[in-house]
Every structure is written in structure tokens, then in C-alpha cells.
Amino acid sequence: MIKRNRYILVWLFVMYLFLLGMSWFVQIKFTFPEIPGKYQKSETIQVDDHQTEFIFHELGTENERSKSTLIIIPDVYYEYDAILPIAEKLSEKYHVIIPELNSLQNGTNSDRFTVESKADILDRFVAHLQIDNFHLAGNGYGGLVAVESALKSQDRVQSLILIGSLGVQELRFLGNHHINRSLYSLSRPFLNLYKYTFPHFGRYHQQKFNINYVDAMRNLDQRDFRDDVKKLDQPVLIVHAENDQNVPLSTAKETYRLIPQSKLIFFEGDQNNNLLNHNRWSNEINLFLDDVENQRAITKDSASEERIKKAEEPFNAEDIEALQGKALIVIILLIMSFTIFSEDLAVIAAGLLTAAGILPFFYAVLSCFLGILILDTNIYWLGKKVGNPALKRIPFKWLIKEDDLNRAQNLYEMYGMELLFVARFIPGARFPMYFAAGLLKSSFKKFFIYFFISIAVWTPLLVGITVLIGQPMIQYLSVYQDYAFWILLFTVLIIYLVVKVGIPMTTVRGRRRLLVKWSRYWQKWGR
């Protein structure tokens, strides 16, 4: 039976190598040609002390540069194709330029994926084309680049248009910069594994979720967005799909609140379908640009006192609509998955989403509870199925004798369940404790009861504390983790004293034994 299983494994491995080799052969021999876009052009500009080719799409001829210029920055995920229908319609009245995002991250500096770096390269490109004044628009991720560029060129950017744009940090993904960055960082090695070790036959190069996208999102920092948009002086138009699955409508509403001179228009349906129905979007943008050109649009100086006062108010989570339907399921599954990498950060992320009004408290607790329950139960079984066989092999059987293991098992049966409960509150102690429970063949029923109670207490408690404290909870967790080892030692010491001293002190027999031990100790060491 064992020989047959080995034969099957070898056969599967050979098949995998064959498919992987064929995949690499197809990718090298039949490379996908890069077909230039209908309006694609390029210019050579100076970036970081070297010349680089800047690719862009220009709708119209050079003779049409006498028109007012509108620069549209595409989203890092949907890219140029998604915004093209609107651009073609707007090109009837305006000279439209769409820079390629890959060109905006050219250069040798390590920060080339940041929004600030992209805005700087865009500024160099605009200067190279000798465009004095222009309107600026951004779609999705491109909206953040547009905001940064508008701040850098307040005197040249006549207006700003945000099309399904990203916005404040609290309403993006899991609501915290460090947590979001961690998730994207964790996805990077998996993408590399898929790219180099999976027989995808070139499929990787056609997908939108790739290394370039992940690197852009890893370096995305939205923490200053609130302060940045308050500095804008230009008229601002915000257009958004009501059921946008990538950027919720609450993001657009919060951006509208923060910019007193802004105008918000949203459409029914989702962004992808409405972008194809470009007349509705382009008509609103045309009307807005016409007002700007004729100086009828509202600027920061002419904004109403009511809007200005509203923009200065702090963020109110009660004004945000909670997630529903498919988006809610995706977030729950995401938080459950995140527990694999860090249970503490997953719970804090859920708490931050609850504090922001995005995720109801019940679903925040439920998603964390289920993720931890599934993960840590499997750690127990890992210790039970893998740990015991390993102890019978060299060199482990030399280090741990069977008698030692039996004594440890008896000790664990006496006090281990109390330690399981305490370990839930100490980062870094959970895996070894749960693994040891399986390794020492402790009763699964007993383990599960103590474990279930511990997460039933810990999960809503930490989510609730995070809701009350908010973003600073990340810093508190970092400090707590620094001292977690000493907390664990102190906890073990307390448990030891309770078991060895506290409990015996409650009985006459126990007190007599302690007195005898103390007398022996004093005779040996007290003189």
C-alpha cells in the first residue's frame, strides 16, 4: 500500500514538472504581443536623472491642442480601457490625454509606486507638453493621484473630477493602513508562486490582479487624504456608481462632505456597466466643465458657510451605511482568512470596520470567531496527527523520552486547560499551547470546551475595545506584543503559585504539607 502511494506521488510530481515545462515553453515561444491602443503615443521625458519613454493616449490630433485640455488618470486595476468610452465622448469638446499608469511608475527610485511619485512624474510630463492650464480627472486609484497632482499644481489645474475614486482610509478595504498593507504584502509571495511555479500557460500575464497592482496598493497611503482634500481650491465634481463593488458609495459621500466646493452625482447600478453607458457620465462631466470654463462653478472661496462647517466636523460612523449582500460576504470571508496570518490584527481590523460603521458588530465578531475556531482547531489536530509520529523518529526520540511525554501528558491533563484559556489572551502563546494539546493527546472534547469559551470571551471583548479606542489600537497591540513573552512568564508563575500554594492552603492537609516543605527548605538553605 505504501509502495503504491509513493508510486502515485512520483507519477503526479512528474506530470506537474511536465505541465510546468510546457507552460514555460508556451510563455517563451509564444509571447503575447503588446498591441498599442488606438490613441497611443509616447514622449521621452527626464525622470530621476535619466531619459524614459512616457506612454499616453491622446484623443484628437496635435491641432486640437488649442482646445482646453482634460487629463484623465485611469484606475490601477481597470486601467485605460475602462475609462475610454467617457474619454471618447468628452474628446468632442476637449483635448483628452490619458497617461498610462505604468509610465507613471517609471524610474529607479524605491518609492516609484507611491501616489506622490506618480503625481511628480505626471507634473514633469505636463511640463514637457507645455500645457499651462488643464482640467484633471481620476478614476478609482487614479483619483488619489489626481488629488495629489491638483495640490502640487493649484495654479494650473482648473478643476478636479473624481470618477468612482478612492477616498478616506477608514472606508477602504479593512479600514487601516498597516492592516491593508500587510494583506497586500502577504499576497505578493503567493502571486510569485503562481507566476513561476504554476502551469498557467501565460494566463498570469493577462490577469489584472498582478504584481504591479499589488505593489501599487501596498504603497498606497490614504491617511492624509482628509487633510489633503481640504487644501483644494478648485471646483470639484464627484461622480460615483451607487452599487460600485470596488469603492462603496459611502466613500464618495465622505469625500463630498470634506470638500465644501464639491458636487456629488451618483448613478444607479454598478460602475462597470455605467462606464459603458458613457452618455450619462460624460454629459454630467461636460456640464460641470462648461460651468468651470464660464466661471459659474463653486470654488472654495465661494462655498457656503454650511458646507464649510460640515467639512470641519469629525468623521461620524453613524452616517455610513453598513455593508450588505455580496460585499458583506466578501469582507467576512476576508477577515476569516486574515486570522491565518494574525488573529489579533484580524480582530482589530473587524473592530475598526465596526467603528467606521461599515461592518455590524455581530458580523465582525462572527467572522473573527469562525476564523479562529477553524484555524486553531486544526492546530490541535496538527499536533495530534503530525507531532506524535515525529517524536518517534531521530533526533526527536533522543531528546524526548516516552516517560517524559507521559509525565507531561498527566501534568497537562491537570493544569493544561487553564493554560489554554490564559493563552488566548497572550499573542505568541496560542500556537504552542494548542499544538501541545494535540501532541500530548489531551481530550479533544475537553480542549474544545475550554478553547470555545476562551474565544467566546476574547473575541467580542477585543472587537468592542477596538470600537471604543479606534485606530490607536494598532499601536497598543504593538506595545503589548513587545511584552507578551514576559506577560506569559508572569502568568505561568501566577498559575503555578495558585496551584502549588493557593489551592493547598484551602485544606488542613495541604497546609501541613506546605509547612513540612517550608521546614525542609529552611533547614537546608536558611542557615
C-alpha positions as CSV (number, residue, x, y, z in Angstrom):
1,M,0.0,0.0,0.0
2,I,2.8,2.4,1.0
3,K,4.7,1.5,-2.2
4,R,1.7,2.2,-4.3
5,N,1.1,5.6,-2.7
6,R,4.7,6.5,-3.4
7,Y,4.3,5.5,-7.0
8,I,1.2,7.7,-7.3
9,L,3.1,10.7,-5.7
10,V,6.0,10.2,-8.1
11,W,3.7,10.0,-11.1
12,L,1.9,13.2,-10.0
13,F,5.2,15.0,-9.5
14,V,6.4,14.0,-13.0
15,M,3.1,15.2,-14.5
16,Y,3.5,18.5,-12.7
17,L,7.0,19.0,-14.0
18,F,5.9,18.2,-17.5
19,L,3.0,20.7,-17.4
20,L,5.2,23.4,-15.8
21,G,7.8,22.8,-18.5
22,M,5.1,23.1,-21.2
23,S,3.8,26.2,-19.6
24,W,7.2,27.9,-19.7
25,F,7.8,26.8,-23.3
26,V,4.5,28.4,-24.3
27,Q,5.3,31.6,-22.5
28,I,8.8,31.9,-24.0
29,K,7.9,30.7,-27.5
30,F,4.5,32.4,-27.9
31,T,4.7,35.7,-26.1
32,F,1.6,37.8,-26.1
33,P,2.2,40.8,-28.3
34,E,1.6,44.2,-26.8
35,I,-0.9,45.8,-29.2
36,P,-0.7,49.6,-29.0
37,G,-4.0,51.4,-28.2
38,K,-6.0,53.2,-30.8
39,Y,-4.8,56.6,-29.5
40,Q,-1.5,55.6,-28.0
41,K,1.5,57.9,-28.3
42,S,4.8,58.3,-26.4
43,E,7.2,61.0,-25.4
44,T,10.7,60.9,-23.9
45,I,10.9,62.8,-20.6
46,Q,13.5,63.2,-17.8
47,V,12.9,61.1,-14.7
48,D,15.5,60.6,-11.9
49,D,18.4,61.8,-14.0
50,H,17.7,59.6,-16.9
51,Q,15.5,59.6,-20.1
52,T,12.4,57.4,-20.1
53,E,9.6,56.7,-22.5
54,F,6.3,58.0,-21.3
55,I,3.3,56.3,-22.9
56,F,-0.1,58.0,-23.1
57,H,-3.3,58.1,-25.1
58,E,-4.2,61.3,-26.9
59,L,-7.7,61.6,-28.2
60,G,-7.5,64.0,-31.2
61,T,-4.7,65.5,-33.3
62,E,-2.0,67.9,-32.3
63,N,-4.0,70.7,-34.0
64,E,-6.7,70.1,-31.3
65,R,-4.4,71.1,-28.5
66,S,-5.9,74.6,-28.9
67,K,-8.9,73.1,-27.0
68,S,-9.0,73.0,-23.3
69,T,-7.0,70.0,-22.0
70,L,-8.5,67.3,-19.8
71,I,-6.1,64.8,-18.3
72,I,-7.8,61.5,-17.1
73,I,-5.8,59.2,-14.8
74,P,-7.1,55.6,-15.1
75,D,-7.5,53.2,-12.3
76,V,-4.7,50.8,-11.4
77,Y,-7.0,47.8,-11.7
78,Y,-9.4,48.6,-14.5
79,E,-6.8,50.6,-16.4
80,Y,-7.1,52.6,-19.6
81,D,-9.9,50.5,-21.3
82,A,-12.5,51.2,-18.6
83,I,-12.3,55.0,-19.0
84,L,-12.0,55.1,-22.8
85,P,-15.8,55.3,-23.5
86,I,-16.1,58.5,-21.4
87,A,-12.9,59.9,-22.9
88,E,-14.1,59.5,-26.5
89,K,-17.3,61.3,-25.7
90,L,-15.5,64.1,-23.9
91,S,-13.0,64.5,-26.7
92,E,-15.7,66.1,-28.8
93,K,-15.2,69.3,-26.8
94,Y,-11.9,68.8,-25.0
95,H,-8.4,67.7,-25.8
96,V,-8.2,64.5,-23.8
97,I,-5.0,62.8,-22.6
98,I,-4.9,59.5,-20.6
99,P,-1.4,58.7,-19.2
100,E,-0.5,55.0,-18.8
101,L,-0.1,54.2,-15.1
102,N,3.0,52.0,-16.0
103,S,4.6,55.2,-17.3
104,L,3.7,57.0,-14.0
105,Q,5.8,54.4,-12.1
106,N,8.9,54.6,-14.3
107,G,12.2,55.3,-12.6
108,T,14.8,53.8,-10.4
109,N,13.7,55.1,-7.0
110,S,12.3,52.7,-4.5
111,D,9.2,54.9,-4.0
112,R,8.1,54.9,-7.6
113,F,4.9,53.0,-6.7
114,T,3.7,55.7,-4.3
115,V,1.0,58.3,-5.2
116,E,3.4,61.2,-4.6
117,S,5.9,59.7,-7.1
118,K,3.2,59.2,-9.7
119,A,2.0,62.8,-9.3
120,D,5.5,64.1,-9.7
121,I,6.1,62.2,-12.9
122,L,2.7,63.4,-14.2
123,D,3.8,67.0,-13.4
124,R,7.0,66.5,-15.4
125,F,5.0,65.1,-18.3
126,V,2.6,68.0,-18.4
127,A,5.5,70.5,-18.3
128,H,7.2,68.6,-21.2
129,L,4.0,69.0,-23.3
130,Q,4.0,72.7,-22.3
131,I,0.4,72.6,-21.1
132,D,-0.2,75.7,-19.0
133,N,-3.8,75.1,-17.7
134,F,-5.8,71.9,-17.7
135,H,-8.7,70.0,-16.1
136,L,-7.8,66.9,-14.2
137,A,-9.8,63.7,-13.6
138,G,-9.1,60.4,-11.9
139,N,-10.8,57.0,-11.8
140,G,-10.6,54.7,-8.8
141,Y,-6.9,54.7,-7.6
142,G,-6.2,57.4,-10.2
143,G,-8.4,59.7,-8.2
144,L,-5.8,59.8,-5.4
145,V,-3.1,60.6,-8.0
146,A,-5.3,63.4,-9.3
147,V,-5.8,64.9,-5.9
148,E,-2.1,64.9,-5.2
149,S,-1.3,66.4,-8.6
150,A,-4.0,69.1,-8.1
151,L,-2.4,70.1,-4.8
152,K,1.0,70.3,-6.5
153,S,-0.3,72.5,-9.3
154,Q,-3.1,74.6,-7.8
155,D,-2.4,77.4,-10.2
156,R,-2.6,75.2,-13.3
157,V,-5.3,72.7,-12.5
158,Q,-8.6,74.5,-13.3
159,S,-10.9,71.7,-11.9
160,L,-10.9,68.3,-10.4
161,I,-13.2,65.3,-11.3
162,L,-13.3,62.2,-9.2
163,I,-14.8,59.2,-11.0
164,G,-15.5,56.3,-8.7
165,S,-12.4,57.5,-6.8
166,L,-10.9,56.0,-3.6
167,G,-11.0,58.3,-0.6
168,V,-10.6,58.2,3.2
169,Q,-8.6,55.4,4.8
170,E,-11.4,54.3,7.2
171,L,-13.7,53.2,4.3
172,R,-11.0,51.4,2.2
173,F,-10.7,47.6,2.4
174,L,-10.1,46.7,6.1
175,G,-10.0,50.3,7.3
176,N,-6.4,50.6,8.5
177,H,-3.2,51.4,6.5
178,H,-1.0,48.9,8.3
179,I,-3.5,46.1,8.1
180,N,-4.2,46.7,4.4
181,R,-0.5,46.9,3.6
182,S,0.1,43.6,5.4
183,L,-2.6,41.8,3.4
184,Y,-1.2,43.0,0.1
185,S,2.3,42.1,1.2
186,L,1.2,38.6,2.1
187,S,-0.4,38.2,-1.3
188,R,2.8,39.0,-3.1
189,P,4.6,35.7,-2.5
190,F,1.5,33.8,-3.5
191,L,1.4,35.7,-6.8
192,N,5.0,35.0,-7.4
193,L,4.4,31.3,-6.7
194,Y,1.5,31.3,-9.1
195,K,3.6,33.2,-11.7
196,Y,6.7,30.9,-11.6
197,T,5.6,27.5,-10.2
198,F,2.1,27.0,-11.6
199,P,1.4,25.8,-15.2
200,H,-0.8,28.8,-16.2
201,F,0.4,28.9,-19.8
202,G,0.6,32.7,-19.8
203,R,-2.7,33.3,-18.1
204,Y,-0.9,35.3,-15.3
205,H,0.2,38.0,-17.8
206,Q,-3.5,38.6,-18.8
207,Q,-4.9,39.0,-15.3
208,K,-5.5,42.4,-13.6
209,F,-4.6,41.2,-10.1
210,N,-0.8,41.0,-10.7
211,I,2.5,42.2,-9.0
212,N,2.2,45.7,-10.4
213,Y,-1.3,46.1,-8.9
214,V,-0.2,44.6,-5.6
215,D,2.9,46.9,-5.4
216,A,0.7,49.9,-6.1
217,M,-1.8,49.0,-3.4
218,R,1.0,48.1,-0.9
219,N,2.4,51.6,-1.3
220,L,-1.0,53.3,-1.1
221,D,-1.2,55.6,1.9
222,Q,-4.6,57.3,2.4
223,R,-4.0,58.5,5.9
224,D,-3.5,62.2,4.8
225,F,-6.4,62.2,2.4
226,R,-8.7,64.2,4.8
227,D,-6.1,67.0,5.3
228,D,-5.2,67.0,1.6
229,V,-8.6,67.5,0.1
230,K,-9.4,70.3,2.5
231,K,-6.5,72.2,0.9
232,L,-8.1,72.1,-2.6
233,D,-9.3,75.4,-4.0
234,Q,-10.6,74.2,-7.4
235,P,-14.2,73.3,-8.2
236,V,-14.6,69.5,-7.7
237,L,-17.1,67.1,-9.3
238,I,-17.6,63.6,-7.7
239,V,-19.4,61.0,-9.9
240,H,-19.9,57.6,-8.5
241,A,-21.9,54.4,-9.2
242,E,-24.5,53.6,-6.5
243,N,-23.6,49.9,-6.3
244,D,-19.8,50.2,-7.0
245,Q,-18.4,46.9,-5.7
246,N,-14.8,48.3,-5.7
247,V,-15.3,51.6,-3.9
248,P,-18.5,51.9,-1.8
249,L,-20.8,55.0,-2.3
250,S,-20.1,56.0,1.3
251,T,-16.5,56.9,0.2
252,A,-17.9,59.4,-2.3
253,K,-20.3,60.8,0.2
254,E,-17.5,61.3,2.8
255,T,-15.3,63.0,0.1
256,Y,-18.2,65.2,-0.8
257,R,-18.6,66.3,2.9
258,L,-14.9,67.0,3.2
259,I,-14.7,69.3,0.1
260,P,-17.2,72.2,0.6
261,Q,-17.0,73.3,-3.1
262,S,-17.7,69.8,-4.4
263,K,-20.7,68.5,-6.3
264,L,-21.8,64.9,-5.9
265,I,-23.7,62.9,-8.6
266,F,-24.3,59.2,-8.4
267,F,-26.0,56.7,-10.7
268,E,-27.9,53.5,-10.2
269,G,-26.2,50.2,-11.0
270,D,-22.5,49.3,-10.8
271,Q,-19.5,51.2,-12.2
272,N,-18.5,48.7,-14.9
273,N,-22.0,48.7,-16.6
274,N,-22.4,52.5,-16.3
275,L,-19.0,53.2,-17.7
276,L,-20.2,51.6,-20.9
277,N,-23.3,53.8,-20.8
278,H,-20.9,56.7,-21.1
279,N,-23.5,59.3,-22.2
280,R,-24.8,59.7,-18.6
281,W,-21.4,60.2,-17.1
282,S,-19.9,62.3,-19.9
283,N,-23.0,64.6,-20.0
284,E,-22.6,65.5,-16.3
285,I,-18.9,66.0,-16.7
286,N,-19.4,68.2,-19.8
287,L,-21.9,70.3,-17.9
288,F,-19.5,70.7,-15.0
289,L,-16.6,71.6,-17.2
290,D,-18.8,74.1,-19.0
291,D,-19.6,75.8,-15.7
292,V,-15.9,75.9,-14.8
293,E,-14.9,77.4,-18.2
294,N,-17.6,80.1,-17.8
295,Q,-16.6,80.7,-14.2
296,R,-20.0,79.6,-12.8
297,A,-18.6,76.7,-10.8
298,I,-18.3,76.9,-7.0
299,T,-14.7,77.4,-5.7
300,K,-13.5,77.1,-2.1
301,D,-13.8,80.9,-1.7
302,S,-17.5,80.8,-2.8
303,A,-18.6,77.7,-0.9
304,S,-21.5,78.1,1.5
305,E,-20.8,78.5,5.3
306,E,-23.0,75.5,6.0
307,R,-20.8,73.2,3.8
308,I,-17.6,74.7,5.2
309,K,-18.8,74.0,8.8
310,K,-19.9,70.5,7.8
311,A,-16.4,69.8,6.3
312,E,-14.8,70.6,9.7
313,E,-16.9,68.2,11.6
314,P,-15.2,64.9,12.7
315,F,-15.9,61.6,11.0
316,N,-19.3,60.2,12.1
317,A,-19.6,56.4,11.6
318,E,-23.4,56.7,12.1
319,D,-23.7,58.4,8.7
320,I,-22.1,55.5,6.9
321,E,-24.3,52.7,5.5
322,A,-23.2,49.2,6.7
323,L,-22.2,46.6,4.1
324,Q,-24.8,44.3,2.7
325,G,-25.1,41.4,0.3
326,K,-22.1,40.2,-1.7
327,A,-19.8,42.9,-0.3
328,L,-20.6,41.8,3.3
329,I,-19.9,38.2,2.5
330,V,-16.5,39.1,0.9
331,I,-15.4,41.1,3.9
332,I,-16.5,38.3,6.3
333,L,-14.5,35.7,4.3
334,L,-11.5,38.1,4.1
335,I,-11.4,38.6,7.9
336,M,-11.7,34.8,8.4
337,S,-8.8,34.3,6.1
338,F,-6.7,37.0,7.8
339,T,-6.9,35.1,11.1
340,I,-4.4,32.6,9.5
341,F,-1.7,35.3,9.5
342,S,-2.6,37.2,12.6
343,E,-5.6,36.6,14.8
344,D,-5.1,39.9,16.8
345,L,-4.9,42.1,13.6
346,A,-7.9,40.3,12.1
347,V,-10.0,41.1,15.2
348,I,-8.7,44.7,15.4
349,A,-9.5,45.1,11.6
350,A,-13.0,43.9,12.2
351,G,-13.3,46.3,15.2
352,L,-12.1,49.2,13.0
353,L,-14.6,48.4,10.3
354,T,-17.3,48.4,13.0
355,A,-16.1,51.7,14.4
356,A,-16.3,53.2,10.9
357,G,-19.9,52.0,10.5
358,I,-19.1,49.6,7.7
359,L,-19.4,46.2,9.4
360,P,-22.1,45.5,12.0
361,F,-20.7,44.4,15.4
362,F,-22.4,41.0,15.2
363,Y,-20.8,40.1,11.8
364,A,-17.4,41.5,13.0
365,V,-17.4,39.1,16.0
366,L,-18.9,36.2,14.0
367,S,-16.2,36.4,11.2
368,C,-13.4,36.5,13.7
369,F,-14.9,33.8,15.9
370,L,-15.4,31.4,12.9
371,G,-11.9,32.1,11.5
372,I,-10.2,31.5,14.9
373,L,-12.3,28.4,15.6
374,I,-11.4,26.7,12.3
375,L,-7.7,27.7,12.4
376,D,-6.9,26.8,16.0
377,T,-8.9,23.5,16.0
378,N,-6.7,22.4,13.1
379,I,-3.6,23.3,15.1
380,Y,-4.7,20.8,17.7
381,W,-5.2,18.1,15.1
382,L,-1.9,19.0,13.5
383,G,-0.2,18.4,16.9
384,K,-2.1,15.1,17.3
385,K,-1.5,13.7,13.8
386,V,2.0,15.1,13.0
387,G,3.6,15.7,16.4
388,N,3.3,12.2,17.8
389,P,4.8,10.3,14.8
390,A,7.7,12.9,14.7
391,L,8.6,12.2,18.3
392,K,9.3,8.5,17.4
393,R,11.9,9.5,14.8
394,I,15.5,10.6,15.1
395,P,16.6,13.1,16.5
396,F,13.3,13.8,18.5
397,K,13.2,10.4,20.2
398,W,16.7,11.0,21.6
399,L,15.6,14.3,23.1
400,I,12.2,13.4,24.5
401,K,11.7,10.0,26.2
402,E,8.3,8.3,26.4
403,D,8.3,8.5,30.2
404,D,8.9,12.3,30.0
405,L,6.0,12.5,27.5
406,N,3.7,10.6,29.8
407,R,4.5,12.8,32.8
408,A,3.9,15.9,30.6
409,Q,0.6,14.5,29.5
410,N,-0.5,13.9,33.1
411,L,0.5,17.4,34.0
412,Y,-1.3,18.8,31.0
413,E,-4.5,17.0,31.9
414,M,-4.3,18.5,35.4
415,Y,-3.5,22.2,34.6
416,G,-3.3,22.4,30.8
417,M,-6.9,23.5,30.2
418,E,-6.5,26.5,32.5
419,L,-3.3,27.5,30.5
420,L,-5.3,27.1,27.2
421,F,-7.7,29.8,28.5
422,V,-4.9,32.1,29.5
423,A,-3.0,31.6,26.3
424,R,-5.9,33.1,24.3
425,F,-5.0,36.5,25.8
426,I,-1.3,36.3,25.1
427,P,0.0,36.8,21.5
428,G,2.6,34.1,20.5
429,A,1.4,31.6,23.2
430,R,-1.6,30.2,21.3
431,F,0.1,28.0,18.6
432,P,2.5,26.2,21.0
433,M,-0.3,25.7,23.6
434,Y,-2.8,24.3,21.1
435,F,-0.2,22.2,19.3
436,A,1.0,20.8,22.7
437,A,-2.6,19.9,23.5
438,G,-2.8,17.7,20.4
439,L,0.8,16.4,20.8
440,L,0.1,15.2,24.4
441,K,-3.2,13.5,23.2
442,S,-5.3,15.5,25.6
443,S,-9.1,15.0,25.3
444,F,-10.4,16.9,22.3
445,K,-13.8,17.4,24.0
446,K,-12.1,19.0,27.0
447,F,-9.8,21.1,24.8
448,F,-12.7,22.3,22.6
449,I,-14.8,23.3,25.6
450,Y,-12.1,25.5,27.2
451,F,-11.0,26.8,23.8
452,F,-14.5,27.6,22.7
453,I,-15.2,29.5,25.9
454,S,-11.9,31.5,25.6
455,I,-12.6,32.8,22.1
456,A,-16.3,33.4,23.0
457,V,-15.0,35.8,25.7
458,W,-11.9,37.2,24.0
459,T,-13.3,38.0,20.5
460,P,-16.2,40.3,21.4
461,L,-14.1,41.9,24.1
462,L,-11.3,42.8,21.7
463,V,-13.7,43.9,19.0
464,G,-15.5,46.1,21.5
465,I,-12.3,47.6,22.9
466,T,-11.2,48.4,19.3
467,V,-14.5,50.1,18.5
468,L,-14.1,52.3,21.6
469,I,-10.4,53.1,21.1
470,G,-10.2,53.1,17.2
471,Q,-7.0,53.4,15.2
472,P,-4.6,53.8,18.2
473,M,-5.5,50.1,19.0
474,I,-2.8,49.1,16.5
475,Q,-0.1,50.9,18.5
476,Y,-1.4,49.4,21.7
477,L,-1.2,45.9,20.2
478,S,2.4,46.6,19.1
479,V,3.4,47.5,22.6
480,Y,1.5,44.6,24.1
481,Q,3.3,42.1,21.7
482,D,6.7,43.5,22.8
483,Y,6.0,42.4,26.4
484,A,3.9,39.3,25.6
485,F,6.7,36.9,26.5
486,W,7.1,38.5,30.0
487,I,3.4,38.5,30.4
488,L,3.3,34.8,29.6
489,L,6.1,34.1,32.2
490,F,4.3,36.1,34.8
491,T,1.0,34.3,34.0
492,V,2.6,30.9,34.3
493,L,4.2,31.9,37.6
494,I,0.8,33.1,38.9
495,I,-0.8,29.8,37.9
496,Y,2.0,27.8,39.5
497,L,1.6,29.7,42.8
498,V,-2.1,29.3,42.7
499,V,-1.9,25.6,42.1
500,K,1.1,24.9,44.3
501,V,0.3,27.3,47.2
502,G,-3.2,28.8,46.9
503,I,-5.2,25.6,46.5
504,P,-3.3,23.6,49.2
505,M,-3.8,26.5,51.6
506,T,-7.6,25.9,51.5
507,T,-7.3,22.4,53.2
508,V,-5.8,21.2,56.5
509,R,-3.8,18.5,54.8
510,G,-2.5,21.0,52.2
511,R,-1.4,23.4,54.9
512,R,0.5,20.7,56.7
513,R,2.3,19.7,53.5
514,L,3.3,23.3,52.9
515,L,4.6,23.6,56.4
516,V,6.7,20.4,56.1
517,K,8.1,21.7,52.8
518,W,8.9,25.1,54.3
519,S,10.6,23.5,57.3
520,R,12.8,21.3,55.0
521,Y,13.7,24.3,52.9
522,W,14.7,26.4,55.9
523,Q,16.8,23.6,57.3
524,K,18.7,23.2,54.0
525,W,19.0,26.8,52.9
526,G,18.1,29.1,55.8
527,R,21.2,28.6,57.9
